[in-house]
Amino acid sequence: MAFLPSNAPFYFSDDPYASWPSQQSIKPPPTPPPVTSWPLSSSGGSASYPGSDNQPPLQPLPPMSQGHYTYEELAAATNGFSDTNLLGQGGFGHVYKGTLGGTEVAIKKLRTGSRQGEREFRAEVEIISRVHHRNLVSLVGYCIYGDQRLLVYEFVPNKTLGFHLHGSGRPTLDWPRRWKIALGSAKGLAYLHEDCHPKIIHRDIKAANILLDYNFEPKVSDFGLAKFQPEDNTHVSTRVMGTFGYLAPEYATSGKLTDRSDVFSFGVMLLELVTGRPPFQSSQTYMDDTLVGWARPLLSRALEEDNYDGLIDPRLETNYDPYDMAHLVACAAAAVRQTARHRPRMSQQIVRYLEGEISLEDLNAGIMPGQSALQGSGQSSGEHIRRLRKMAFGGPDYVSSEYSEPTSEYDKNPSTSTSGEETGEIEAKVLNKHSHGLSSGP
């Protein structure tokens, strides 16, 4: 199965290559659409599209320090949104490489007429414009013209963690770089959870959304699904969206979103770094084929017996630091606990543990390896995975919706995953319809 990580739902087709662009000659800039704009809200509702009913009036976006670009400027910067400038494409738009004022940028051109695209645009502008951290991608500016919505980001040149970790024919990502990516990503996520007020829940942490520069410094990207969590709220209730294999069980089954939901997804990404495996295997349709399900018994053995056989990516051979590996394994095990309240916090525990500031006991906060918090209920967990798996990839009892292969807006040319990875982005209406009785609670 082709591997091309993404930030927004993609769609399956009979021909997996059908949506990928072919190389064509540069086209002249397209004529901008007529100005028939409708307002955007800073408070979070859906955009009111022409012809839609029962949509409340929305307020304009607040002023930003980032630049506002014209449609013509961005068309010129991308050679008329030429296929030769295309970095990647998703269910809600295309991303192009461009040049503005001599600086390389990435320009996301959202698909018109998409409610989710409008929500993503608003979320990106409202959230990413507030954050400033070396491990978070920066928003340079945006454009609103008629029904066109475009976002301009700093260009991060070295593709994604998913590309380097799972791409077919890629050299083995060495241990120092894996460690650097793990720690930098943890710091970026910790900033969102604990240094932003209100805290920001990313909601789509995955290897495909970790961009890398040429020094392999990571930057968390794609805030299109992100949510604010008010200070006085224990959770945010929202429709379920995210990528199959990374979804925290309590969020997937109840729609209750907390910062610990991000911690679970981060734990899956740590397991990818440790094992070299994708977030799930698709060969066993009716089994718990997620990376978490496969790794849990091996994590327990590693933590209880100091035995890492079968867990560590064989491509690393013995070329890793045993002390750092033990720290990464311990963090991964704690982060993917079945119960949300038993998972550690990013800054207070995970980052500090990785940097050697607190002990393993402080990381685990009294939860010992092998307890139900790590293992979960085998029967309920298996049934939970089977239902999610069938919803994401089809089955006679489930309707189809927005699901994706693991694609990334920064990887135009796909690499074939050595393990046949697929991912499904779960859309709330389908999931909520079939998830009654599965919730484990936060």
C-alpha positions as CSV (number, residue, x, y, z in Angstrom):
1,M,0.0,0.0,0.0
2,A,1.4,3.4,-0.9
3,F,2.5,5.5,2.0
4,L,2.0,9.3,1.9
5,P,1.2,10.8,5.3
6,S,-1.7,13.6,5.5
7,N,-3.1,16.4,7.5
8,A,-6.7,16.1,6.4
9,P,-9.0,13.3,5.4
10,F,-8.2,11.6,2.1
11,Y,-10.4,9.3,0.2
12,F,-9.9,5.8,-1.0
13,S,-10.4,5.0,-4.7
14,D,-10.0,2.0,-6.8
15,D,-6.8,3.4,-8.2
16,P,-4.6,4.6,-5.2
17,Y,-2.6,6.7,-7.7
18,A,-5.6,8.5,-9.2
19,S,-5.5,11.5,-7.0
20,W,-1.7,12.1,-7.3
21,P,-0.8,14.8,-9.8
22,S,1.2,14.1,-12.9
23,Q,4.0,16.4,-14.0
24,Q,2.6,19.1,-16.3
25,S,3.9,22.3,-17.8
26,I,3.5,25.4,-15.7
27,K,0.1,27.0,-16.1
28,P,-0.7,30.7,-16.0
29,P,-2.2,32.0,-12.8
30,P,-5.9,31.2,-12.6
31,T,-8.4,34.0,-12.6
32,P,-9.5,34.8,-9.1
33,P,-13.1,33.9,-8.2
34,P,-15.7,36.6,-7.8
35,V,-15.9,38.2,-4.4
36,T,-18.9,36.4,-2.7
37,S,-17.4,36.1,0.8
38,W,-19.2,35.2,4.0
39,P,-17.9,36.0,7.5
40,L,-15.6,33.9,9.6
41,S,-16.0,33.4,13.3
42,S,-13.5,33.5,16.1
43,S,-15.8,31.6,18.4
44,G,-15.8,28.3,16.6
45,G,-19.0,27.6,14.7
46,S,-19.3,26.4,11.1
47,A,-19.1,28.8,8.2
48,S,-22.4,29.7,6.6
49,Y,-22.2,28.7,3.0
50,P,-24.5,30.1,0.3
51,G,-27.5,27.8,0.2
52,S,-27.0,26.3,3.7
53,D,-29.8,26.6,6.3
54,N,-29.8,27.2,10.0
55,Q,-26.3,28.7,10.2
56,P,-25.9,31.4,12.9
57,P,-24.3,34.7,11.8
58,L,-20.5,34.6,12.3
59,Q,-18.1,37.3,13.4
60,P,-15.0,38.2,11.4
61,L,-11.6,36.8,12.4
62,P,-9.7,39.0,14.9
63,P,-6.8,41.1,13.6
64,M,-3.5,39.1,13.2
65,S,0.1,40.1,13.3
66,Q,0.6,37.7,10.4
67,G,0.5,39.0,6.8
68,H,-2.6,39.1,4.7
69,Y,-1.8,38.2,1.1
70,T,-3.8,38.7,-2.0
71,Y,-4.9,35.8,-4.2
72,E,-2.8,37.2,-7.0
73,E,0.3,37.3,-4.8
74,L,0.0,33.7,-3.8
75,A,-0.8,32.6,-7.4
76,A,2.3,34.3,-8.6
77,A,4.4,32.8,-5.8
78,T,3.4,29.3,-6.9
79,N,3.6,29.7,-10.7
80,G,-0.2,29.8,-10.9
81,F,-0.6,26.9,-8.4
82,S,1.4,24.7,-10.8
83,D,1.6,21.0,-10.4
84,T,5.4,21.4,-10.4
85,N,5.0,23.3,-7.2
86,L,2.7,20.8,-5.6
87,L,3.9,19.3,-2.3
88,G,0.8,17.2,-1.5
89,Q,-2.9,17.1,-1.6
90,G,-5.7,16.0,0.8
91,G,-9.4,15.8,1.1
92,F,-9.7,19.5,1.9
93,G,-7.1,21.0,-0.4
94,H,-3.6,21.2,-1.9
95,V,-0.3,22.4,-0.6
96,Y,2.2,24.2,-2.8
97,K,5.8,25.4,-2.4
98,G,6.1,29.0,-3.2
99,T,8.4,32.0,-2.8
100,L,7.4,35.3,-1.2
101,G,9.9,38.1,-1.0
102,G,12.8,35.7,-1.7
103,T,11.7,33.3,1.2
104,E,10.4,29.8,0.5
105,V,6.9,29.1,2.0
106,A,4.3,26.4,1.9
107,I,0.9,27.6,0.8
108,K,-2.2,25.5,1.6
109,K,-5.1,26.1,-0.8
110,L,-8.2,24.8,0.8
111,R,-10.9,23.1,-1.3
112,T,-13.9,25.4,-1.8
113,G,-17.3,24.4,-0.7
114,S,-16.1,22.2,2.2
115,R,-17.4,22.9,5.7
116,Q,-14.5,21.0,7.2
117,G,-12.1,23.0,5.1
118,E,-13.7,26.2,6.5
119,R,-13.4,24.9,10.0
120,E,-9.7,24.0,9.5
121,F,-9.0,27.4,8.1
122,R,-10.5,29.1,11.1
123,A,-8.8,26.7,13.6
124,E,-5.4,27.3,11.9
125,V,-5.7,31.0,11.9
126,E,-7.0,31.4,15.4
127,I,-4.8,28.8,17.1
128,I,-1.5,28.8,15.2
129,S,-1.3,32.6,15.1
130,R,-1.1,32.5,18.9
131,V,1.7,30.0,19.4
132,H,5.4,30.6,19.1
133,H,7.8,27.7,19.7
134,R,10.8,26.3,17.9
135,N,9.0,22.9,17.7
136,L,5.8,24.2,16.2
137,V,5.4,25.2,12.6
138,S,4.8,28.9,12.1
139,L,2.0,30.6,10.2
140,V,3.3,33.4,8.0
141,G,-0.1,34.7,6.7
142,Y,-3.4,33.9,5.0
143,C,-5.7,35.0,2.2
144,I,-9.5,35.3,2.1
145,Y,-10.9,36.0,-1.4
146,G,-14.4,35.1,-2.3
147,D,-14.8,31.5,-1.4
148,Q,-11.0,30.9,-1.5
149,R,-9.2,30.2,1.8
150,L,-5.4,30.0,1.7
151,L,-2.8,29.6,4.5
152,V,0.9,30.5,4.3
153,Y,3.4,28.6,6.5
154,E,7.1,28.6,6.9
155,F,8.6,25.9,4.6
156,V,10.1,23.0,6.4
157,P,12.3,21.3,3.8
158,N,13.0,17.7,5.0
159,K,9.6,16.1,4.7
160,T,8.0,14.2,7.7
161,L,8.9,11.7,10.4
162,G,6.6,9.2,8.6
163,F,8.5,9.6,5.4
164,H,11.9,9.0,7.0
165,L,10.7,6.2,9.4
166,H,8.4,4.2,7.1
167,G,9.3,5.2,3.5
168,S,10.4,2.3,1.3
169,G,14.1,2.5,0.4
170,R,14.9,5.1,2.9
171,P,18.1,4.8,4.9
172,T,17.5,3.8,8.6
173,L,16.7,6.8,10.8
174,D,19.5,6.6,13.3
175,W,19.1,6.7,17.1
176,P,20.4,10.2,17.8
177,R,17.9,11.6,15.3
178,R,15.0,9.5,16.7
179,W,15.8,10.8,20.2
180,K,16.0,14.4,19.0
181,I,12.7,14.1,17.3
182,A,11.0,12.5,20.3
183,L,12.2,15.2,22.7
184,G,11.6,18.1,20.4
185,S,8.1,16.9,19.6
186,A,7.4,16.4,23.3
187,K,8.4,20.0,24.0
188,G,6.2,21.4,21.3
189,L,3.2,19.5,22.5
190,A,4.0,20.4,26.1
191,Y,3.9,24.1,25.1
192,L,0.4,23.7,23.7
193,H,-0.9,21.9,26.8
194,E,0.8,23.8,29.6
195,D,2.1,27.1,28.4
196,C,-0.9,28.3,26.3
197,H,-4.0,29.7,28.1
198,P,-6.4,28.3,27.4
199,K,-4.6,25.1,26.6
200,I,-4.6,23.8,23.1
201,I,-5.4,20.2,22.2
202,H,-3.9,19.3,18.9
203,R,-6.2,16.3,18.2
204,D,-4.1,14.8,15.3
205,I,-0.6,14.0,16.6
206,K,1.0,11.5,14.3
207,A,4.3,10.8,12.5
208,A,2.8,12.4,9.3
209,N,2.3,15.7,11.1
210,I,5.9,16.0,12.4
211,L,7.9,18.1,9.9
212,L,11.7,18.0,9.9
213,D,14.3,20.5,8.9
214,Y,17.6,19.5,7.5
215,N,19.0,19.1,11.1
216,F,16.1,16.8,11.9
217,E,14.7,19.4,14.3
218,P,11.0,18.5,14.6
219,K,8.1,20.9,14.1
220,V,4.5,19.8,15.0
221,S,2.2,20.9,12.2
222,D,-1.4,20.8,11.1
223,F,-3.6,22.6,13.6
224,G,-6.8,22.2,11.5
225,L,-8.4,19.9,14.1
226,A,-7.1,21.6,17.2
227,K,-9.3,22.7,20.0
228,F,-9.1,25.2,22.9
229,Q,-9.9,23.7,26.4
230,P,-11.3,26.4,28.7
231,E,-9.5,26.6,32.1
232,D,-12.6,25.5,34.0
233,N,-13.5,22.5,31.8
234,T,-12.3,19.0,32.5
235,H,-12.8,18.1,28.9
236,V,-14.1,19.2,25.5
237,S,-17.0,17.4,24.0
238,T,-16.6,17.3,20.2
239,R,-17.2,15.1,17.2
240,V,-14.5,12.5,16.8
241,M,-11.9,13.1,14.1
242,G,-8.4,11.9,13.9
243,T,-6.3,9.0,12.5
244,F,-7.0,5.4,13.1
245,G,-4.2,3.8,15.1
246,Y,-3.6,7.1,17.1
247,L,-7.0,7.7,18.6
248,A,-7.2,7.5,22.4
249,P,-9.9,5.0,23.3
250,E,-12.0,7.3,25.6
251,Y,-12.0,10.0,22.9
252,A,-12.8,7.6,20.1
253,T,-15.8,6.1,21.9
254,S,-17.3,9.1,23.7
255,G,-16.0,12.3,22.0
256,K,-14.6,13.5,25.4
257,L,-11.3,15.2,24.4
258,T,-8.6,16.2,26.9
259,D,-4.9,16.8,26.8
260,R,-4.4,13.1,27.7
261,S,-5.9,12.2,24.3
262,D,-2.9,13.9,22.7
263,V,-0.6,12.1,25.1
264,F,-2.0,8.8,23.9
265,S,-1.3,9.8,20.3
266,F,2.2,10.9,21.2
267,G,2.8,7.5,22.9
268,V,1.9,5.8,19.6
269,M,4.4,8.0,17.8
270,L,7.1,7.1,20.4
271,L,6.3,3.4,19.7
272,E,6.9,4.0,16.0
273,L,10.3,5.5,16.9
274,V,11.2,2.6,19.1
275,T,9.9,-0.3,17.0
276,G,10.0,1.1,13.4
277,R,6.5,-0.2,12.9
278,P,3.5,1.8,11.5
279,P,0.5,2.6,13.8
280,F,-1.3,-0.5,12.6
281,Q,-1.0,-3.5,10.4
282,S,-3.8,-4.2,7.9
283,S,-3.2,-7.8,7.2
284,Q,-5.4,-9.1,10.1
285,T,-8.8,-7.6,9.5
286,Y,-10.5,-8.8,12.6
287,M,-7.7,-8.8,15.2
288,D,-6.2,-6.0,17.3
289,D,-3.8,-5.1,14.7
290,T,-2.8,-1.7,16.1
291,L,0.8,-1.0,17.1
292,V,-0.4,-0.4,20.7
293,G,-2.2,-3.8,20.9
294,W,0.9,-5.5,19.5
295,A,3.3,-3.7,21.7
296,R,1.6,-3.9,25.1
297,P,2.8,-7.3,26.2
298,L,6.3,-6.5,25.0
299,L,6.3,-3.2,26.9
300,S,5.3,-5.0,30.1
301,R,8.1,-7.5,29.7
302,A,10.6,-4.7,28.9
303,L,9.6,-2.7,32.0
304,E,9.3,-5.7,34.4
305,E,12.2,-7.8,33.2
306,D,14.4,-5.3,31.4
307,N,14.0,-7.6,28.3
308,Y,13.6,-5.6,25.0
309,D,13.7,-8.6,22.7
310,G,11.3,-8.2,19.8
311,L,10.4,-4.6,20.7
312,I,13.3,-2.5,19.3
313,D,13.5,-1.8,15.5
314,P,15.8,-4.5,14.2
315,R,17.2,-1.9,11.7
316,L,18.9,-0.2,14.6
317,E,20.8,-3.4,15.5
318,T,22.7,-2.4,18.6
319,N,23.3,1.2,17.5
320,Y,21.3,3.0,20.3
321,D,21.9,4.3,23.8
322,P,20.4,1.7,26.2
323,Y,19.7,4.3,28.8
324,D,17.8,6.6,26.4
325,M,16.0,3.6,24.9
326,A,14.7,2.6,28.4
327,H,13.5,6.1,28.9
328,L,11.7,6.2,25.6
329,V,10.1,2.8,26.2
330,A,8.9,3.9,29.7
331,C,7.4,7.1,28.3
332,A,5.6,5.2,25.5
333,A,4.2,2.6,27.9
334,A,2.9,5.3,30.3
335,A,1.4,7.4,27.4
336,V,-0.7,4.6,25.9
337,R,-2.4,3.5,29.1
338,Q,-6.0,2.5,28.5
339,T,-7.3,5.0,31.1
340,A,-6.8,8.6,30.4
341,R,-6.3,9.8,34.0
342,H,-3.4,7.3,34.4
343,R,-1.4,8.8,31.6
344,P,1.4,11.3,32.4
345,R,1.3,15.0,31.5
346,M,3.6,16.3,28.8
347,S,5.7,18.9,30.5
348,Q,5.4,18.0,34.2
349,Q,6.3,14.3,33.6
350,I,7.2,13.2,30.0
351,V,9.6,16.1,29.1
352,R,11.1,16.2,32.5
353,Y,11.7,12.4,32.5
354,L,13.2,12.4,29.1
355,E,15.6,15.2,30.3
356,G,16.5,13.2,33.4
357,E,14.9,15.6,35.9
358,I,12.5,13.1,37.5
359,S,12.5,9.4,38.3
360,L,10.6,6.6,36.7
361,E,8.4,6.5,39.8
362,D,7.5,10.1,39.3
363,L,6.7,9.4,35.6
364,N,4.4,6.5,36.6
365,A,2.8,8.3,39.5
366,G,2.2,5.0,41.4
367,I,1.0,3.0,38.3
368,M,3.1,-0.2,38.0
369,P,3.8,-2.1,34.7
370,G,1.3,-4.9,34.2
371,Q,-1.6,-3.2,35.9
372,S,-4.9,-2.8,34.0
373,A,-4.0,0.8,33.3
374,L,-1.4,-0.4,30.8
375,Q,-3.0,-3.7,29.6
376,G,-6.7,-2.8,29.5
377,S,-9.4,-5.4,29.2
378,G,-8.4,-7.8,26.4
379,Q,-12.0,-8.6,25.4
380,S,-13.3,-5.0,25.4
381,S,-10.1,-3.6,23.8
382,G,-10.3,-6.2,21.1
383,E,-13.9,-5.5,20.4
384,H,-13.2,-1.8,20.4
385,I,-10.4,-2.2,17.8
386,R,-12.5,-4.4,15.6
387,R,-15.3,-1.9,15.5
388,L,-13.1,1.0,14.8
389,R,-11.2,-1.0,12.1
390,K,-14.4,-2.0,10.4
391,M,-15.7,1.6,10.5
392,A,-12.5,3.0,9.0
393,F,-12.0,0.5,6.2
394,G,-15.5,-0.8,5.4
395,G,-17.7,-3.7,6.3
396,P,-21.2,-4.8,5.6
397,D,-22.6,-3.3,8.8
398,Y,-21.0,0.1,8.4
399,V,-21.4,3.1,6.2
400,S,-18.3,4.7,4.7
401,S,-17.2,8.3,5.3
402,E,-14.0,10.3,5.4
403,Y,-11.1,7.9,5.8
404,S,-7.5,8.2,4.7
405,E,-4.3,6.6,3.9
406,P,-1.4,8.0,6.0
407,T,-0.7,11.0,3.8
408,S,1.2,14.2,4.3
409,E,0.9,17.5,2.6
410,Y,4.7,17.6,2.4
411,D,5.1,14.3,0.6
412,K,4.0,14.6,-3.0
413,N,5.6,11.4,-4.3
414,P,4.5,8.5,-2.1
415,S,6.8,5.9,-0.6
416,T,5.6,2.4,-0.3
417,S,5.5,1.4,3.4
418,T,7.4,-1.8,4.1
419,S,4.6,-3.0,6.3
420,G,1.7,-2.1,4.2
421,E,0.4,0.7,6.4
422,E,-3.0,2.2,6.0
423,T,-4.7,4.7,8.3
424,G,-8.3,5.7,8.6
425,E,-9.4,9.1,9.8
426,I,-12.6,8.6,11.8
427,E,-15.5,10.9,11.1
428,A,-17.8,11.5,14.1
429,K,-21.2,10.7,12.6
430,V,-20.1,7.2,11.7
431,L,-18.2,6.6,14.9
432,N,-20.7,7.9,17.3
433,K,-23.5,5.8,15.6
434,H,-21.7,2.6,16.4
435,S,-19.6,3.2,19.5
436,H,-22.3,2.9,22.3
437,G,-21.1,0.8,25.2
438,L,-17.4,1.0,24.3
439,S,-16.4,4.0,26.4
440,S,-13.7,3.4,29.0
441,G,-14.0,6.9,30.4
442,P,-11.2,9.4,31.0
